[in-house]
Amino acid sequence: MSDIRKLIKTALEDNGASFREVLDAEISSRISGRLDTRKEEIASEVINVQDEEINESTFTFKSTGDASKFVKAASQAGLNKKQYKSKGKSVEVSKLKDTDLQQMLQLIANDMNAKIS
C-alpha cells in the first residue's frame, strides 16, 4: 500500500498517533528526496564549472626581470609549469581551470604594470 493510502486510511480510522507517524514519515521522505536531487544538481553544476578552461592570457612586462618575478609569484600561487610559457618580457598563460587563480594572476600583473591581452 502506498504511503498516501496509508495516510488516508489512518485518517479515516481516526487513529491520531498512527496518522501522525505516517504523515511524518511521508513528509520526511519527500523532503529528503528533494534534498538529494538538489545536492546532485549542485554537484553537477560545480563539476561542469571546474571542467571549463579559461582562455589564454598574455602578460607583457616592462623588463625580463619583471616577467621572471611574475613567473615566480605565479608558481607560488599554484600555476603549473605546463600552464605557462615565458619568453623575454612576456608570459603566456593557458589551460587554466581555476578562475580564482586567473584573477590572482591578473591582479599581480596589474600591480606590476603589465599589459594583459
TIPADREN-924555 format. One record per residue (C-alpha): residue in three letters; z, y, x. Coordinates in nm, 4 decimals. Each point is the difference from the previous one (the first is absolute). Example, Ala and Ser with C-alpha at 12.3 -4.5 7.8 and 13.67 -1.06 7.14 Angstrom:
2
+------+----------+----------+----------+
! rest !        w !        v !        u !
+------+----------+----------+----------+
!  ALA !   0.7800 !  -0.4500 !   1.2300 !
!  SER !  -0.0660 !   0.3440 !   0.1370 !
+------+----------+----------+----------+
***
This chain:
117
+------+----------+----------+----------+
! rest !        w !        v !        u !
+------+----------+----------+----------+
!  MET !   0.0000 !   0.0000 !   0.0000 !
!  SER !  -0.0886 !   0.3440 !   0.1369 !
!  ASP !   0.2709 !   0.2510 !   0.0830 !
!  ILE !  -0.1088 !   0.2306 !  -0.2830 !
!  ARG !   0.0279 !  -0.2825 !  -0.2506 !
!  LYS !   0.3467 !  -0.0847 !   0.1345 !
!  LEU !   0.0951 !   0.3641 !  -0.0396 !
!  ILE !  -0.1192 !   0.0111 !  -0.3616 !
!  LYS !   0.1654 !  -0.3330 !  -0.0792 !
!  THR !   0.3377 !   0.1120 !   0.1368 !
!  ALA !  -0.0286 !   0.3301 !  -0.1878 !
!  LEU !  -0.0686 !  -0.1838 !  -0.3258 !
!  GLU !   0.2877 !  -0.2419 !   0.0605 !
!  ASP !   0.2286 !   0.3027 !   0.0268 !
!  ASN !   0.1448 !  -0.1241 !   0.3284 !
!  GLY !   0.0777 !   0.3221 !   0.1905 !
!  ALA !   0.1076 !  -0.1484 !   0.3345 !
!  SER !  -0.2988 !  -0.2309 !   0.0187 !
!  PHE !  -0.2361 !   0.2818 !  -0.1027 !
!  ARG !   0.1349 !   0.2249 !   0.2743 !
!  GLU !  -0.0441 !  -0.2719 !   0.2653 !
!  VAL !  -0.3617 !  -0.0651 !  -0.1004 !
!  LEU !  -0.0731 !   0.3743 !  -0.0212 !
!  ASP !   0.1513 !   0.0664 !   0.3448 !
!  ALA !  -0.1952 !  -0.2894 !   0.1495 !
!  GLU !  -0.3280 !   0.1253 !  -0.1510 !
!  ILE !   0.0539 !   0.3590 !   0.1168 !
!  SER !   0.0994 !  -0.1152 !   0.3477 !
!  SER !  -0.3032 !  -0.2261 !   0.0231 !
!  ARG !  -0.2425 !   0.2742 !  -0.1020 !
!  ILE !   0.1523 !   0.2604 !   0.2318 !
!  SER !  -0.0007 !  -0.2325 !   0.3009 !
!  GLY !  -0.3592 !  -0.1029 !  -0.0761 !
!  ARG !  -0.1157 !   0.3603 !  -0.0092 !
!  LEU !   0.1955 !   0.0853 !   0.3156 !
!  ASP !  -0.1607 !  -0.2914 !   0.1847 !
!  THR !  -0.3449 !   0.1132 !  -0.1124 !
!  ARG !   0.0689 !   0.3583 !   0.1110 !
!  LYS !   0.1326 !  -0.1176 !   0.3393 !
!  GLU !  -0.3216 !  -0.1947 !   0.0562 !
!  GLU !  -0.2121 !   0.3032 !  -0.0956 !
!  ILE !   0.1903 !   0.2270 !   0.2388 !
!  ALA !  -0.0166 !  -0.2544 !   0.2827 !
!  SER !  -0.3758 !  -0.0403 !  -0.0391 !
!  GLU !  -0.0433 !   0.3811 !  -0.0004 !
!  VAL !   0.2019 !   0.0268 !   0.3210 !
!  ILE !  -0.1992 !  -0.2774 !   0.1658 !
!  ASN !  -0.3294 !   0.1658 !  -0.0992 !
!  VAL !   0.1148 !   0.3343 !   0.1441 !
!  GLN !   0.0978 !  -0.1620 !   0.3288 !
!  ASP !  -0.3354 !  -0.1756 !   0.0314 !
!  GLU !  -0.1965 !   0.3233 !  -0.0135 !
!  GLU !  -0.1039 !   0.1338 !   0.3371 !
!  ILE !   0.0047 !   0.3704 !   0.0690 !
!  ASN !  -0.3195 !   0.1589 !   0.1277 !
!  GLU !  -0.0415 !   0.0817 !   0.3648 !
!  SER !   0.1394 !   0.3228 !   0.1444 !
!  THR !  -0.0871 !   0.1685 !   0.3258 !
!  PHE !   0.2543 !   0.2232 !   0.1693 !
!  THR !  -0.1411 !   0.2406 !   0.2586 !
!  PHE !   0.2468 !   0.1705 !   0.2355 !
!  LYS !  -0.0224 !   0.2926 !   0.2416 !
!  SER !   0.0588 !  -0.2216 !   0.3031 !
!  THR !   0.0001 !  -0.3652 !   0.1009 !
!  GLY !   0.3727 !   0.0324 !   0.0687 !
!  ASP !   0.0606 !   0.0935 !  -0.3645 !
!  ALA !  -0.2101 !  -0.2964 !  -0.1113 !
!  SER !   0.2045 !  -0.2267 !   0.2255 !
!  LYS !   0.3286 !   0.1368 !  -0.1400 !
!  PHE !  -0.1325 !  -0.0537 !  -0.3536 !
!  VAL !  -0.0896 !  -0.3625 !   0.0747 !
!  LYS !   0.3460 !  -0.0590 !   0.1443 !
!  ALA !   0.1708 !   0.1549 !  -0.3054 !
!  ALA !  -0.2298 !  -0.1892 !  -0.2380 !
!  SER !   0.0749 !  -0.3290 !   0.1758 !
!  GLN !   0.3722 !   0.0621 !  -0.0321 !
!  ALA !  -0.0528 !   0.0770 !  -0.3690 !
!  GLY !  -0.1623 !  -0.3410 !  -0.0500 !
!  LEU !  -0.3694 !   0.0474 !   0.0728 !
!  ASN !  -0.1495 !  -0.3195 !   0.1422 !
!  LYS !  -0.2377 !   0.0136 !   0.3007 !
!  LYS !  -0.2703 !  -0.1610 !  -0.2140 !
!  GLN !   0.0179 !   0.2903 !  -0.2450 !
!  TYR !  -0.1038 !   0.2828 !   0.2333 !
!  LYS !  -0.2479 !   0.0905 !   0.2711 !
!  SER !   0.0838 !   0.2750 !   0.2431 !
!  LYS !  -0.2817 !   0.1701 !   0.1888 !
!  GLY !   0.0593 !   0.3244 !   0.1855 !
!  LYS !   0.1378 !   0.2661 !  -0.2319 !
!  SER !  -0.0526 !  -0.2005 !  -0.3212 !
!  VAL !   0.1779 !  -0.2909 !  -0.1630 !
!  GLU !  -0.1726 !  -0.1971 !  -0.2749 !
!  VAL !   0.2332 !  -0.1830 !  -0.2379 !
!  SER !  -0.1272 !  -0.2681 !  -0.2399 !
!  LYS !   0.1045 !  -0.3084 !  -0.1946 !
!  LEU !   0.3295 !   0.1495 !  -0.1183 !
!  LYS !   0.1624 !  -0.1518 !  -0.3059 !
!  ASP !   0.3117 !   0.2172 !   0.0027 !
!  THR !  -0.0307 !   0.3416 !  -0.1657 !
!  ASP !   0.3364 !   0.1079 !   0.1417 !
!  LEU !  -0.1216 !  -0.0663 !   0.3531 !
!  GLN !  -0.3226 !   0.1901 !  -0.0723 !
!  GLN !   0.2004 !   0.3002 !  -0.1225 !
!  MET !   0.2285 !  -0.0175 !   0.3025 !
!  LEU !  -0.2988 !  -0.0015 !   0.2359 !
!  GLN !  -0.1460 !   0.3009 !  -0.1772 !
!  LEU !   0.3295 !   0.1884 !   0.0294 !
!  ILE !   0.0257 !  -0.0793 !   0.3712 !
!  ALA !  -0.3603 !   0.1103 !   0.0547 !
!  ASN !   0.0573 !   0.3213 !  -0.1959 !
!  ASP !   0.3072 !   0.0784 !   0.2101 !
!  MET !  -0.2129 !  -0.0471 !   0.3117 !
!  ASN !  -0.2725 !   0.2314 !  -0.1411 !
!  ALA !  -0.2608 !  -0.2747 !  -0.0147 !
!  LYS !  -0.3140 !  -0.0003 !  -0.2129 !
!  ILE !  -0.0045 !  -0.2807 !  -0.2566 !
!  SER !  -0.3256 !  -0.1357 !  -0.1309 !
+------+----------+----------+----------+
***
